[in-house]
Structures are given as C-alpha cells and as structure tokens.
Amino acid sequence: MLLSQFLREDGGVQIVARDGPEAYRVRTTATLYEVAQACIAEVVPIREYIAWLGLGTAVDLEAIYAAGRMLPPVAHPDPAHLHLTGTGMTHLGSATLRAAMHGREGACETDSMRMFQLGLAGGKPTNAAAGVQPEWFYKGNGTWLVAPGARLAAPDFAEACGEEPEIAGVYLIAPDGMPVRLGFALANELCDHAMERRNYLYLAHSKLRPAAIGPELLVGDLPPHIEGTSRILRGERVVFEAPFLSGEANMSHSLANLEHHHFKYAPFRQPGDLHVHMFGSAAHSVADGIAAQDGDIFEIAAAPFGLPLRNRLTFTPRRAAEPRTAIRIL
C-alpha cells in the first residue's frame, strides 16, 4: 500500500491510499500522523486501519502534484519534534562514490574506506546482537522537511548543493518509548558537497541542508533489491541521469542494524516524536563532475514508491562576506 497526503482546497489535509494505479481519498479528516497515533493506541496495522476507515472518491495525484498541493507523506504538528537524520557508507557502492567525490579513487586506507569495510564485516549480524555502528549524521528538524514539488532552498552561505537519492524510514515513537516504523519513502538528502570536499571534517556542516521525502509512503516491508533512477533536469535538458541501487541486498548494513544504532539513544525515543532516518546513497551527480545550478529540478524515482520525488533547487545569492549571526544577550 502507498499512502500520501495533499492540501485540500479548504486548507485541510487529505490522506490518499492506493494499491495499484488508482488513488482514492481515505474517509477521514485526520492527518497520517494522527492515524498512526490511533493505530499505535489500538494496536492495529496501518493497512487494516485504512481499510476500516474506508476509501472515497478517486483522485488524480499527478494533477495535485502539478498544482503544488502535495505534502510530505507524514509530518509533525510541531516541526521541532520531527528529526531528520541518516547514515553514510552503508551501500556497496558507497566507498567508491565517496572516493570519487574526493578524488581519491586509489586510496584504500581512508577513514571512509575503513568505515565501509567495518560495515561489510559486521553490519549484518546473523544473531540478535547489534552489529558494527555506521557513520551517522544529523540534518535538522521538521522545519527543513520539504514537500514534494516544493523548493529545496540552499542557504546564502552554501558553497554548492547536490542531490543524494536515498530510501528513508519513517518512525513514530509510541507512548511507551518504542519506535514504530510507519513505512518507507524516497528521499533527496541535499548536501553541500563542495564544503565537504574542502575538508572531510566539514561533513557535519555539509549535511545541514533541507531534505525532501515522498510523495508516497510505502507501507510494509522494504524490497531487498530496489532499482531507481536519479535525474537532473535543466530546462528541457537532462544534464544528469544515473541508476541507483538500494535495499538490503545492495547494502553493507541491515535495516535492523541501522535502526538499532539510531534508536539506542534515549533522546531519540521520546513519545510522539517523528523520525525520518535516511539509509544512505550509492549515486549522486557530484561524483560525475556535475554542479547543480539554480533552477535545476531533481527527480528521484523507484518503482515500489509510486510517483517520483521532484524538487527544484534554488540558491540565495552569496554575499561577498558572510555576516556574523547576531546574538542577543539577556
């Protein structure tokens, strides 16, 4: 099942569900966040709860998308309680991608390569014990979560910004502190690769950029093998197009291991919080020498996730000198 949300003309949020090409309104005025809360409270899977609510009239999701009314498939009413995070060096192509971006194709003893090798050796434990922990990063809170079709706005101090096509898990923390996975979505984890390239210790800074997910949330298990396509459209031209692979069959870590090493931290198990946790990328245009420009449209598609994720990149003109942030002293 695929679930999505759009903004109705009356300003309300409408949930949409589909199991095939046709999409239908779910008979509720609740948001998906509220529906998920009800499912947790009543110990009912989302699919069963949606069936109980019932489906209404058919909708044209492509038309809604084109009209700019799609919303992230799930959001928190208080954006400060939504956490955008992720992991790196988790895919079988990750080490090559990172080395190419840094111009070190022949370097086999970098910290990145060692992290990747650790994942290959211990990222998929066969017993109940936790495996090796992955590279982890923080992207921000819900104020940086961007809807499908909306602008991915680079801050005025950005040196450059490029796409990273990923799969994200979406989680709601239950009243007892247990993380509950709602589903999976396509994600564009925008990064400032130029800043990262200057010095790898700037990786944390480079990740503090907007991210988009959706348009649809895949409810159920993630297929072990996912084939997708990432493109950059510049006007009428396709300036970049490349396949990407994801799913556990193409990863050096299991999903269970990535989830464990995120949610083992107590601050990430606060009841009512939402988490969008991105599982890493194995392809992006920067490694191919492409520099995204203002107005470029990123398009990320993979068959299990329904509609492609499209967002336009916008840059705020950089100033000659970055002004220092003003601080008030009480």
WOWO-V149925 format. One record per backbone hydrogen bond with DSSP energy under -1.0 kcal/mol. CO is the residue of the C=O (numbers start at 0). NH is the residue of the N-H. E is the energy in kcal/mol with one decimal. If there is no record, write none. Layout:
[[CO | NH | E] [CO | NH | E]]
//
This chain:
[[0 | 218 | -2.8] [1 | 17 | -1.8] [2 | 216 | -3.5] [3 | 15 | -2.8] [4 | 70 | -2.5] [5 | 13 | -2.7] [7 | 10 | -1.8] [11 | 7 | -3.2] [13 | 5 | -2.0] [14 | 25 | -2.6] [15 | 3 | -2.2] [16 | 23 | -2.5] [17 | 1 | -2.8] [22 | 58 | -2.4] [23 | 16 | -2.6] [24 | 55 | -3.7] [25 | 27 | -2.6] [30 | 34 | -2.3] [31 | 35 | -2.7] [32 | 36 | -2.0] [33 | 37 | -2.0] [34 | 38 | -2.3] [35 | 39 | -2.2] [36 | 40 | -2.3] [37 | 41 | -2.3] [38 | 43 | -2.2] [44 | 48 | -2.3] [45 | 49 | -2.9] [46 | 50 | -2.0] [47 | 51 | -2.1] [48 | 52 | -2.3] [49 | 53 | -2.2] [53 | 26 | -2.9] [56 | 24 | -2.6] [59 | 63 | -2.1] [60 | 64 | -2.8] [61 | 65 | -2.7] [62 | 66 | -1.6] [63 | 68 | -2.2] [64 | 67 | -1.7] [68 | 6 | -2.9] [77 | 80 | -2.8] [78 | 81 | -1.7] [78 | 141 | -2.5] [80 | 273 | -2.6] [82 | 275 | -2.9] [83 | 138 | -3.0] [83 | 139 | -1.4] [84 | 277 | -2.6] [85 | 136 | -2.7] [89 | 251 | -3.3] [90 | 93 | -1.8] [92 | 96 | -2.2] [93 | 97 | -2.8] [94 | 98 | -2.5] [95 | 99 | -2.5] [96 | 100 | -2.1] [97 | 101 | -1.6] [98 | 103 | -3.5] [99 | 102 | -1.0] [103 | 106 | -2.1] [109 | 113 | -2.4] [110 | 114 | -2.5] [111 | 115 | -2.4] [112 | 116 | -2.6] [113 | 117 | -2.1] [114 | 118 | -1.9] [115 | 119 | -2.3] [116 | 120 | -2.2] [117 | 121 | -2.5] [118 | 122 | -2.6] [121 | 131 | -2.2] [122 | 253 | -2.3] [134 | 87 | -1.1] [136 | 85 | -2.2] [139 | 83 | -3.1] [140 | 143 | -2.1] [141 | 144 | -1.4] [143 | 210 | -2.4] [145 | 212 | -1.0] [146 | 149 | -2.0] [151 | 313 | -2.2] [154 | 157 | -1.9] [161 | 190 | -2.4] [163 | 188 | -2.4] [165 | 186 | -2.4] [166 | 278 | -2.6] [167 | 184 | -2.3] [168 | 276 | -2.6] [169 | 181 | -3.2] [169 | 182 | -1.1] [170 | 274 | -2.5] [171 | 179 | -2.0] [172 | 271 | -2.9] [173 | 176 | -2.5] [177 | 173 | -2.8] [179 | 171 | -2.5] [182 | 169 | -2.5] [183 | 217 | -3.6] [184 | 167 | -2.9] [185 | 213 | -2.1] [186 | 165 | -2.6] [187 | 189 | -1.4] [187 | 211 | -1.7] [190 | 161 | -2.8] [190 | 192 | -1.1] [191 | 195 | -1.9] [192 | 196 | -2.5] [193 | 197 | -1.3] [194 | 198 | -1.1] [198 | 201 | -2.7] [199 | 202 | -1.9] [201 | 205 | -2.5] [202 | 206 | -1.3] [204 | 207 | -1.4] [205 | 191 | -1.8] [206 | 208 | -2.5] [210 | 145 | -3.1] [211 | 187 | -2.6] [216 | 2 | -2.1] [217 | 183 | -2.1] [223 | 248 | -2.5] [225 | 245 | -2.1] [227 | 243 | -2.2] [228 | 300 | -2.4] [229 | 241 | -2.1] [230 | 298 | -2.5] [231 | 238 | -2.0] [231 | 239 | -1.1] [232 | 296 | -2.7] [233 | 236 | -1.9] [236 | 233 | -3.1] [239 | 231 | -2.2] [241 | 229 | -2.8] [243 | 227 | -3.1] [245 | 225 | -2.4] [246 | 249 | -2.2] [247 | 250 | -1.6] [249 | 91 | -2.3] [253 | 257 | -2.0] [254 | 258 | -2.9] [255 | 259 | -2.3] [256 | 260 | -2.2] [258 | 262 | -2.7] [259 | 263 | -1.3] [261 | 264 | -1.1] [264 | 267 | -2.0] [265 | 268 | -2.2] [269 | 272 | -2.1] [272 | 172 | -2.3] [273 | 82 | -2.3] [274 | 170 | -2.6] [275 | 84 | -2.3] [276 | 168 | -2.8] [277 | 86 | -2.0] [284 | 287 | -1.3] [284 | 289 | -2.1] [285 | 288 | -2.1] [292 | 295 | -2.3] [295 | 312 | -3.1] [296 | 232 | -2.8] [297 | 310 | -1.9] [298 | 230 | -2.8] [299 | 308 | -3.1] [300 | 228 | -2.6] [301 | 304 | -2.1] [302 | 305 | -1.4] [308 | 299 | -2.4] [309 | 148 | -3.1] [310 | 297 | -3.0] [311 | 151 | -3.0] [312 | 294 | -3.3] [313 | 153 | -3.0]]
//
